[in-house]
């Protein structure tokens, strides 16, 4: 039997999740500057005042939405010996993921949102990846990984090329697998 004390907590969790989901969609589609709190909350089906209550404002909502989309463990949980094949499979074959790239691009026009995006990329992606890679040149290798993956997602999601849509052309897929594996192996 569920107690009545648990019901408000579950409702608050659902409301917060609905706002985050709507925020990811709107920030990705419109960018930070053009996204409105009223539009986000209308999509979530909640009162606009709940953004302040749960997140403290639009910028903090953006930070939470982007943070939720950055899944570093999708990379660092993979075994290093088969990293290239597995990361390409995750990047190329998992269409259910929320891509943070549109939110990152959309943050570039606003200095506060850009600062949040840069900090989250460093703290949530670059530094954990650098630690996971290890070694004296881990920072350079993590940067290489980010550059190659940024190119992949840019041409898959933002500026689509036919070669990146659907199943990736086999030779291109093999090249990506080798590049990512070489970064880890060094």
Secondary structure, DSSP 4 states (H G I P E B T S, - for coil): ---HHHHHHHHHHHHHHHHHHHHHHHHHHHHHHH--HHHHHHHHTS-THHHHHHHSSHHHHHHHHHHHH--THHHHTS-GGGHHHHHHHHHHH-TTS--SHHHHHHHTTSHHHHHHHHHHIIIIIIHHHHHHH-STTHHHHHHHHHHHHHHHHIIIIIS--GGGSSSPPHHHHHHHHHHHHHHHH-
